[in-house]
Amino acid sequence: MSKFTLRTPLFLALCTAVLLVAQSDRANLAIKPGLWEETVSSTAAGDVPISDQRFAQLSLEQRAQVKKTFQAIMAAQRGKTHTYQVCLTPQQLAAQLSKESLANQTCKWTPSRNTTSVLDIQAQCTSPEGMNTAIDFHFTAASDVSVKGTAHATMTASGRSTVADGQISAKWLASSCGNVK
């Protein structure tokens, strides 16, 4: 089990971001604050979503290395499941969806189904570097201590796209987070 860090793959960060904001006053998903364990599996395919402007700053060798590394990261994640713990504080549960951002992107979050047991939410994100991200999440809370969900994301810059799909299962562990932040 690993702790959520800045090195956590983007897809894990996306799923965590949704759980962190799932209880805002724009969402009704009824889940408890406290220590949660999340299990996430994902797949990704496609090209490096990097803008032409940034790509032009790289030498041919650097471009090849970026693509090779990107493909290796995607291949290494295929078929893997990540489990980690996250603390959902009352402050995080009160966060505003519209104020969230991901990886230097400004996002607009739009819930399309918003009940105490189901949350369907879409995010449209843009970055100053020209990357656009579209994300569709579906979460179902079987109870206030159990959530399952799926996500589909497309990241595009200068005609290059990556598509990621994933599943998340989260369970509440305790009202106290202990050392988990």
N, C-alpha and C positions, 0 to 999 in steps of 0.2 A: 504494500500500500504506500502510495506517495502523497505528499502534501501538495496542494495546488500552489504553483509558483509561476513566475513570469516565463519559465521555460516550458510550461505545460502547453501542448499543442493547441493551436487556435480553436479547433473544434471543441475541445474540452472547455476552453475559456468561454466559448459561445453558450454552451449548455449551462455552465455555472452562472453566467450573466443573467440568463433567463430565470433560473431559480432564485437568484438574488433579488430580482425585481418582480417576481411573481405575485407578491403580496402588496404591490403599490396600490394607491387609491384608484388606479386605472385597471387593475386586475383583481379578480375575485377568488382565485385558486386558494382554497383553505388548507394551508400547511402550517405546521408548528415551527416556531423559531427554535434554534438550538443547533446541536451537532448533527450533521447529515453525512451519510456515506453515499457517494455516487459511483456508479459503475457505468462506464461509457465505452462503446465500441464504435468505430467509424471506418469508412473507406473514403478514399479521395482519388480522383483521376483528372488528368488534364495537363495544361501547360502552366508555366510560371506566370502568375498574374502580376506582372511588373510593367510599369508604364514605359512607352518608347523613350521618354526623356531620361528615365533612370537607366534603361537598358543601353542607351547611347553612350553613357558615361563609362561603360565597361569595355575592356578589350575583348577581342574574339575569344581568347582563352578564358577570360573571366566569365563571359556569357556561357560558354560551354560548361564551365565548372558549376555555375549557378543552376543551370538546367539539370546537370547530373546529380547535384546534391538534392535539389527539389524532388526529383524522381526517386532518389534513394530514400528520402524521408517518407514519401507517400508509400513506397513499397514496404518499408519497415513497420508502418502503422497498420497495414492490411492484416485483418484477422486478429489483431491484438485488442485486448480489453484492459482498460485502465480503471483502477479503483482508487479513490482518494476521499479525504474528508474535507468538509467545508463548514464553517460556522456561519449560520444565518442569524444575525442579530436582529432585534426589533428595528434598529435603525436601517439595516439593509432591507428588511421586509417593508419598510415605509418609503423606499426609494421611488423616484419618479421614472417611469419608463422613458419618457421623452428626454430626460437629461442623460441617459446612458450613452456611452460611446465605447467602441471596440477598436483596439489596435490603431489608434490615431485616426479613427473614422468617426464621423458624426452620423448618428443613426436616428431614424424615425421608426418608432415601434407602433404597430397597429394591431390591437387585439381584434380578431374577427368572431371568435366565440369565447365567451368570458363568463363562466359559471364557477361555482365553488368546487366542481369536480373536473371540469375540462377547460383548458386554455389553449386556444389556437392563436398564434401571434406571428405576424410578419415583421421583418425588419428590412429597411432599405438604408444602406450605409454608403457614404462617400468619403473619400480621403482627398487631401490637398494634392497628393501625387497622382490622382486620376484613377484610383481603384474604386470600383463599385461592387458592393456585396449585397446580394438578396438572400434572405434567410426565411424559411418557413419552419415554425416549431409547432408541434402538437404534444400537449401534456395532459395526462389523465391522472387525477389523484384518486386512488382506490379508497384512501382514507387520509386523515391529516398527517399520517406518518409514512405514507407510501406513494411515490410518484413514478410513473413510467412515461417515456416520451420518445419522439422521433424528431429529427431535424434534417433539413435539406438546405444546402448553401451553395450558391454560385458566386465566385469571386472573379471579376473581369477587369482587365486593364489593357488598353490598346489592342483589343481583339483577342487577347490571350486569356483563357478561362480555366479555372479549376472548379470541379464539382465535388462536394463532400456530402455524404449521407451518414447518419449515425443514429444510434439508439442509446437511451439513457434510462437507468433504473436508479432511483434514489430512495433511501430509507432513513428515517429519523432515528438517531441513536440515543440522544439525551438532551435535556434542557440546558445543561451546562456544556460549554465547549472545551473546557479544560485549557490545554495549551494550543489548541487549534485556533487560528485566527482567520 
